[in-house]
Every structure is written in structure tokens, then in C-alpha cells.
Amino acid sequence: MIIRETMDGDADVIARIHETAFGQRDEAILTANLLDDPSAAPVLSLIAELDGAPVGHVLFTKMTLPDGDIAVSCLAPLAVVPNFQKQGIGKALIRRGLDDLARRGTDLVFVLGDPTYYGRSGFEPALPHGLEAPHPLPPQYADAWMVQALRDGVLGSVTGRLACADALAKKEYWSA
């Protein structure tokens, strides 16, 4: 498997991965909007390929914390084509993204997702650390708002409500 950063000509491939993985266009549209959103920069967009065929994509976009001078990213969305799910491709995309972000100086990475799945990649609930999602979450999703520190000493040193890219800031993304 090859994991590479996306290029300008990959927009259709990225859309196809998300549409196939989710069986709808919503995530593909969100991804395209995030890639075009200046408030999301800097972004890290990675594609996984097997034998030259694109099978997965992950996107990391900028977030900000009002309290603290730290670099923060959001993992969203992550997609793996159904025939290639449960083969470690999603985890490999996450790991490569986290490694690249750490080298670029990112301190914290957040995700709103399945705690069991993302927990296996080192994420933990963010609310106990005083780190709130951009919009209030329904109680049943409290543990789904997760964080991973890429630098020692950051968790516990900052708190507050995060802000995300404009394209991801719609309340419906945070309440479903």
C-alpha cells in the first residue's frame, strides 16, 4: 500500500472514495468544501492506494483554541472503500497523518467519531481535558469527541471550545 499526499487533480478520486465508502454524497461534498475553504488551511489530505487503485482518503484541517498558542487539527472525514475496510487501511491513513502532523509541529488532533475505532489509534475523550467541540454535543456523543496529543505536556495545559474551519462549522455536523 502507498499513502501519498493528494494533488490538485485528485478531486474526482477523493469524491469517488467518499461516495463509495458512505453510499451518499454528503461526505464527498464536505471534503470538497473543506479543501476549498481558506479557513481550513493548512490541510493534510492523504490517499491510500493498493496496486495503483485509490482505496482510502483522510483529511486533516486547521482548528483553533481561543486559549493557548498551539497548533490544532481536526481529522474529518476518513473514508475507506467498502471492499477494503477492516484491513487496516483507515488506521494506516490515520497513523501517517498523525506522524506528518507531528513533524509539522501540530500539538493536538481532534476527531468526532466512534470511540472504539479511534481509541485504537490513540485518541481519548476530549471533554475530561476541558476541550469542547465547536458546538455542544448531545450527551450520547460526549465520548465521541476525542483528542490525541502529538506533543507531551499539552493536554491539561489548555482548555476551551475549539473553532473549526467554516465549512465544518455547521451545527448539523455536530448534532447527528
N, C-alpha and C positions, 0 to 999 in steps of 0.2 A: 504494500500500500504506500502511496505517495500522498503526503499532505503538503499543499502549497498555498501561498497567498493568492487570492483571486486577482484577476486583471480586469481592465476595462471591458474587454469583450466577453466576460463571463456572465453577464446579467441574465441571459436566457437560460443558461445552465443552472444558475443559482435558483431561478424561479421554478424550473422544472423539478429540481431536487425537493424544494419545499412543497410544491403542489402534489408531488407523488407521495411524499412522506406523510402529509397531513390530509390528503384527499380533498383539499379545497384550496382556494387561492389566498385566503386571509394572511397566512404567514409569508407567502411569497410577496404580497403587496407590502406588508410591514417591512420585510427585508429590503425591498427596493426603495421604500421611503426612507429607511434609516441610512442606506448607502448614499442617498441624495441629500441628506439632511446635514447642513454645516454644523449644527449644534451637536451632532453625534461624533464629530471628529475630535481626536483621532480614532479611527476604527481599525480593527483587525478582522479581516474576513478570510477564512480558510476553507479550502475544498479538499476532500479526500477522494482519491482516485484509485480504483483497482483495475489493473490491466488497461489503463487509459480511459476507463469509464468513470464519470463522476458519480459517487455514491453517497456523499455526505457534505454538509456545509455547517459552519458555525460562524456567528458574528458577535464581536465584542464592540461595544460603543461606549463613549465617554459618559460618565456620571460625575456629579459634583456633590460635595458635602459643604454646607454653609460654615461649619465649624471645623477648621483644620486645613492645612496646606498639604494635602495628599492627593495622589493620582488614583482615580477610581474608575472602574469599568463595569459594564453590565453585559452578561452573557445572555443574548437573546437575538434571534432564535437559534436552536440547534435542530438539524434535520438529518435523518439517515433514510435512504430509500428502503422501503419495507423488506425487500428480498435480502437486504444486507444488515438488517437490525439484529441485535443480540450477538454480534460478532466482535464487539469491542471498538467499532469504528467511532461511535459517539464519544466514548471515553478517550480514544486516541486524539480526536479533534480537540476535546477539552484540555487534555494534558499539553498538547502542542501550543494551544492558545495561551494557557497559563504560563508556560515556560517562556514564550515570546514576550508576553506582557511583563513578566518579572524582569527580563533583560532590558526592557524599555523603561523600567522604573515605576511600573504600576504597583500600588500598595495594597489595594483591596479589589476583589472582583465579587459582584453580586449576581444572583440569579433568582428568579421566581419559578420554581419547578418542583418536581417530585422529590421530597426529602430523601427517600431511599436511593433513588438513582443518583442524584447529585452528591449525596453523602458519601457514596463510594469513590468520588473524585475529590474528597477532602472538604466539601462545603459543609457548613453548620448553620443552624438558625441564627439570623442576624439580630432579631428583636432583643434577645437577652443581653446583647452587647450595646443596646441603646441606639441601634441603627435602623431607622424606619424607612419603609418603602415610600416611593414618591406620592402615593395615595394610600389612605387607610385600607387595610386588607380585611376581608371577612374573617371572623375568628377561626374558621376551619382551615384557613390558608396561612395562619401565623407562622407555622414551622416551614412553610414552603418558601418564605423569604429568607434566602441563605447568603452567606458570605464566606469567602476564603481570603485569608491574609497571605500576601506574597512577600511580605517583609515582617520580620519579628518586631514585636513591640507596638504594632499599630492598633490591633484590637484592644479595646479598653482605653485607648488614648484619645479617641474621637467618638462623638455621638451626634445624633441629629437625623433629620429627614433628608434623604437624598433627593437630588433632582436628576432627571434623565433627559435624554435627547427629546426635542419637541415631537418627533414622530412617534415616540413611545409614551408620551405623557398623557394620552387619553385615558380617562378614568376606567373605561371598559376593559382596558388591558390589565387592570389591577384588581378587578372585582369578579371575574368569571371563575 
